[in-house]
Amino acid sequence: MRKTILLLIAMISFFVVPSLALATDLPRVMIVGEDIDNDTIPRDSRVFKRVLNSISNELVNRGFDVRDETALTHQTHVQGRIRRNDAELIQIAKDAGIDVLVIFSIYPNVKSNANSVRVTARVEGRLLSVWDGARMGNFESEPQQYQLVPRPYSRNDVLEAVGKLSKIIGADVGAVLGDRLEQYHPEGGSSDGGSAGGVSSAGRLMEWTLIFDGFTDTDMLDVEDYITIYTGYDSHRPKSNALNTSSHHEYWYKSSIDSAHLKRNMVRMLKKMNMKGRVYISGNELKIVKQHSVRQRTKKSNDGW
């Protein structure tokens, strides 16, 4: 019994104590426009760019890691495309290694009566976790301010009016987004100053896909003992849409652990289990391939004959 307790203490110390100085992952955020609806302002408009810049500035001021789409994709993707759909935006985000995608649309709103024509705009969109497909919330903003335009007016007059409101619109949307992201990624890794023992494990709960190749069912009993004591662990279960066999196992694994810490723990786990293997990580998928030793067969001696 005493030996079991000491082993448990050693395991917990091995996996938890090294994380004291670690913070949770800061998500890589990219802001993109969804303008497939012809009623929206296209992304090549100067008005759209003003709103995007205002949103970006608000998130940067709050300490988030905001990445520029053009800077990340100018060598690999066709630039200047408009009227893009969701599937294209999500694929671009994955190609660029983005964690959180901010997708927004701008709808001009013209209010006309016998006396005057007033123009405002509505911005709506959503936050999407790129790798696990989780929706992190929707947002909508319409300023109370408006701009007067002359009669008769053209679409260019409407765009100019919206452009004068763009800074206000962008700042308002950025503030809403910042509040939403801070709920998932609180400053310092914890909204209450940290968990017991000072270990930071209050990042956004994320669903990982863990893949174990070459592990027997018996091996997996030991593996599950390890992965359930990792920092930030919430739950795990076999992946229902995967082909799980006696040597190939896939799990959905919910945890707030950061990616680097999870990979380090897996490498340490192999060492503790006296196994050799390779650990690969891509997005929210982590794969461990067990290396088997090659059995050498020798020819039997015929000296007795």
Number of C-alpha atoms within 10 A of each C-alpha: 6 7 8 9 10 10 12 13 11 11 16 14 12 15 21 18 13 11 18 12 9 15 19 23 17 16 18 16 26 20 20 20 25 23 23 16 14 9 12 19 23 23 22 14 12 15 21 22 17 18 26 23 16 20 26 24 17 20 22 15 11 15 13 20 14 17 16 13 17 13 9 16 15 11 9 11 12 9 11 9 10 14 15 16 13 13 8 9 16 21 13 17 23 15 13 18 17 23 20 25 23 20 21 21 23 28 19 20 16 15 12 13 7 5 6 11 18 18 21 25 27 16 20 17 19 16 21 20 19 21 20 15 11 13 13 16 13 16 15 15 16 19 15 8 12 19 17 16 18 11 10 7 10 11 9 9 16 22 20 17 21 26 22 15 21 26 18 17 27 24 20 21 27 24 15 18 20 20 14 17 20 17 14 17 22 19 18 15 24 20 15 9 14 14 14 8 9 12 21 25 25 25 25 23 18 21 21 21 20 19 22 21 19 18 20 15 14 9 13 16 10 12 17 11 10 18 18 15 15 22 23 23 17 16 12 18 10 15 16 10 7 12 10 16 13 12 14 17 20 21 18 18 23 18 23 24 26 21 18 12 19 20 18 12 19 22 16 14 19 17 12 11 12 9 13 13 16 13 16 11 15 10 15 16 17 19 18 20 16 18 13 11 8 6 6 5 6 6 5 6 7 6 5 4 4
